[in-house]
Every structure is written in C-alpha cells, then in structure tokens.
C-alpha cells in the first residue's frame, strides 16, 4: 500500500491555525508542504512542516494558501477538492509538459471558472474507480489566482499553452465523450505470418 507520497517538490505555503488548533488559535502559520496521504473516501491529507519544527499530517487542502491573498478568501473543502480519494494507492508527478502552465479551472462548487497555474498531479491506481475507464481520474493540483489551491480532474480544466492552444471561449468541444472502454493488443487475431518461434 502506498498511502503516503512525496510531492514532486516541496512548496512554501501558509496554513490555517484554526484548523490545526480546532478553533483555539486564529491566523496563518508559514509552512513547507511536502507530503500527501490518501485514504479511500476521504479528502487528500496534506503533510506540512511548521516553522517551529513540528510536523502536521492530515491537513485538508482547504486549510492551505499558496499566497497571502488567500488568507482573506472564504474557502471550503468543496472548493478545494472535487472528489474524495479513490483508494490507498497513488503516485505524484509533475508533468513536464504542464509544468507552470496557466489554466482556467471550473469550480463546480461555485459554478464559475477561475484562473490558476499547474502545481502537480496525483494519479491513483489499483482501485475499482481507477480500473474502470469511465470513472478513472487524474487529480490535478492547481494554484488559483485567489491565493488558494484546488484539486480537480482533467475535465474541469482548460489549459493555456501559448504555442499551441487557441481556445478563447472557456468551453470544451461538445463532441468530447468520457472514455468507456479498455484496449488490449492481444485480442487481435494471430496472423500466422510471424510465428512465436521467430527470433
């Protein structure tokens, strides 16, 4: 079981003291976010180091701001994360092609688009959702222009890559459909042209 993984690179953030103190303290604490945990049917758990040297584990994404602008934003877990974790197993990756790309994110909880930039992706594997083509999702972590972070699937993002993308309307093509099938090369009929004994 994986359960916990490194972020592709650590991130300097601030975290909501009221969440860590169960309402006993207000304000924000500087932190380094370096880890992520996954428990089925729960929100992602963020692991951070505080300036005092303490580690805090299981922090919800809604308690993290990547910029001080985020300190003044009302931000709920439903804004920060679209889907709960699928299972125990996942890996994190910073896709080279998406690294630092700007994007627009559809926030379903607020029913509007918000600008942001790519941080990294968590890719679940080995669970029933990830093995079902119509349900599998990449969980993209995006730093939003409001100073907060959200985690959404790919179908909630439109990317801006200046040398390639041309979409000005913030709309996906209406002909795109969810992938519902799997493909297997070995299902093709054996053609007897190249035998198994051929070197």
C-alpha positions in Angstrom: 0.0 0.0 0.0 1.3 3.5 -0.8 -1.0 5.6 1.4 1.6 8.4 1.6 3.8 10.1 -1.1 6.2 13.0 -1.6 5.1 16.0 -3.6 7.2 16.2 -6.7 8.9 19.2 -4.9 8.1 20.9 -1.6 6.1 24.1 -1.6 6.2 27.1 0.7 2.7 27.8 1.9 0.7 29.1 4.8 -1.7 27.0 6.8 -4.8 27.9 8.8 -4.1 27.8 12.5 -7.8 27.4 13.4 -7.9 24.1 11.6 -4.7 22.8 13.3 -5.9 24.0 16.8 -9.5 23.0 16.5 -10.6 26.6 16.7 -8.3 27.6 19.6 -6.0 29.9 17.5 -6.7 32.2 14.6 -4.4 33.4 11.8 -1.9 31.7 9.5 1.3 29.8 10.0 4.1 29.6 7.5 4.8 26.0 6.5 6.5 23.7 3.9 4.1 21.3 2.3 6.0 18.2 1.3 3.7 15.1 1.6 0.3 13.8 0.6 -1.8 10.9 2.0 -4.8 9.0 0.6 -7.5 7.1 2.4 -10.4 5.8 0.4 -13.5 8.1 0.5 -11.7 10.9 2.4 -10.2 14.2 1.3 -6.5 14.3 0.5 -4.3 14.7 3.6 -1.5 17.2 3.4 1.6 16.8 5.4 3.5 20.1 6.3 6.4 21.2 8.5 5.7 24.3 10.6 8.4 26.9 11.3 8.6 25.7 14.9 9.8 22.3 13.5 6.6 20.4 14.2 5.0 18.2 11.5 1.3 18.3 10.9 -0.4 15.5 9.0 -3.8 15.1 7.5 -4.4 18.8 6.9 -7.3 19.3 4.3 -6.3 21.2 1.2 -8.9 23.9 2.1 -6.6 24.9 5.0 -3.7 25.8 2.7 -2.9 29.1 0.9 -0.1 29.5 -1.6 -0.2 33.3 -1.4 -1.2 35.8 1.4 -4.1 36.9 -0.8 -5.7 33.5 0.1 -5.8 34.5 3.8 -8.8 36.6 3.2 -10.7 34.2 1.0 -13.6 32.1 2.2 -12.6 28.6 1.1 -14.4 25.4 1.9 -13.3 21.8 1.3 -15.8 21.5 -1.6 -13.9 24.5 -3.3 -10.5 22.9 -2.7 -11.3 19.3 -3.8 -13.8 18.0 -6.3 -13.6 14.2 -5.5 -12.6 12.2 -2.4 -9.6 9.8 -2.7 -10.3 6.6 -4.6 -8.1 4.2 -2.7 -4.9 3.8 -0.8 -2.5 3.6 -3.8 -1.4 6.7 -5.8 1.7 8.4 -7.1 2.5 12.0 -7.5 4.1 13.5 -10.6 4.8 17.0 -12.0 4.2 16.5 -15.7 6.9 18.3 -17.6 4.6 19.5 -20.3 2.1 21.0 -17.8 4.8 22.5 -15.5 3.9 26.1 -14.6 1.2 26.3 -17.3 -1.6 28.7 -16.8 -5.1 27.3 -16.9 -8.8 28.0 -16.2 -10.5 25.7 -13.6 -14.2 25.0 -13.5 -15.1 25.3 -9.8 -18.3 23.2 -9.6 -19.0 24.3 -6.1 -19.1 27.9 -7.2 -20.3 27.4 -10.8 -17.6 29.6 -12.4 -14.2 29.5 -14.0 -11.1 30.7 -12.1 -7.5 31.3 -13.4 -4.7 29.3 -12.0 -1.4 27.5 -12.7 -0.4 23.9 -12.5 1.4 22.5 -9.5 1.4 18.7 -9.8 -0.8 15.7 -10.3 -1.8 12.7 -8.1 -2.5 9.6 -10.1 -4.5 6.9 -8.2 -4.1 3.2 -9.2 -5.2 -0.3 -8.3 -8.7 0.6 -7.0 -12.1 -0.1 -8.6 -12.5 3.5 -9.8 -9.1 3.8 -11.4 -9.6 0.4 -13.2 -13.0 1.5 -14.6 -12.3 3.7 -17.7 -15.4 5.8 -17.3 -14.5 6.6 -13.6 -10.7 7.0 -13.6 -9.4 10.5 -13.0 -6.1 12.3 -12.6 -6.2 14.7 -9.6 -4.5 17.9 -10.8 -3.5 20.3 -8.0 -3.8 24.0 -9.2 -2.6 27.2 -7.5 -5.5 29.6 -8.1 -5.4 33.4 -8.6 -7.3 33.8 -5.3 -4.3 32.5 -3.3 -5.8 29.1 -2.7 -5.3 25.6 -4.1 -7.8 23.3 -5.7 -7.6 19.7 -6.8 -9.8 18.8 -9.8 -10.0 16.2 -12.6 -8.8 17.0 -16.1 -12.3 17.5 -17.5 -12.6 20.6 -15.2 -9.5 22.4 -16.7 -8.7 24.3 -19.9 -5.0 24.8 -20.4 -3.3 27.8 -21.9 -0.1 26.8 -23.8 0.7 29.9 -25.9 2.5 27.9 -28.7 -0.4 25.6 -29.2 -3.8 26.2 -27.6 -6.3 28.6 -29.3 -9.5 28.4 -27.1 -10.7 31.9 -26.1 -14.3 30.8 -25.1 -13.7 28.8 -21.9 -15.7 26.0 -23.4 -14.8 22.4 -24.2 -15.8 20.9 -27.5 -19.3 19.4 -27.2 -18.2 16.3 -29.1 -15.7 15.1 -26.3 -17.0 12.0 -24.6 -15.9 10.1 -21.5 -13.6 7.1 -22.2 -15.6 4.0 -21.5 -13.5 1.1 -23.0 -10.2 -0.6 -22.5 -7.9 -1.7 -25.3 -5.9 -4.9 -25.5 -3.4 -5.6 -28.2 -3.5 -9.3 -27.7 -7.2 -9.5 -28.6 -6.3 -9.2 -32.3 -6.4 -12.4 -34.3 -3.0 -14.1 -34.6 -1.9 -13.7 -38.3 0.4 -16.8 -38.7 2.8 -14.6 -40.6 5.3 -14.2 -37.8 5.3 -17.3 -35.7 6.1 -17.4 -32.0 9.3 -19.3 -32.8 10.6 -16.4 -35.0 13.7 -14.7 -33.5 
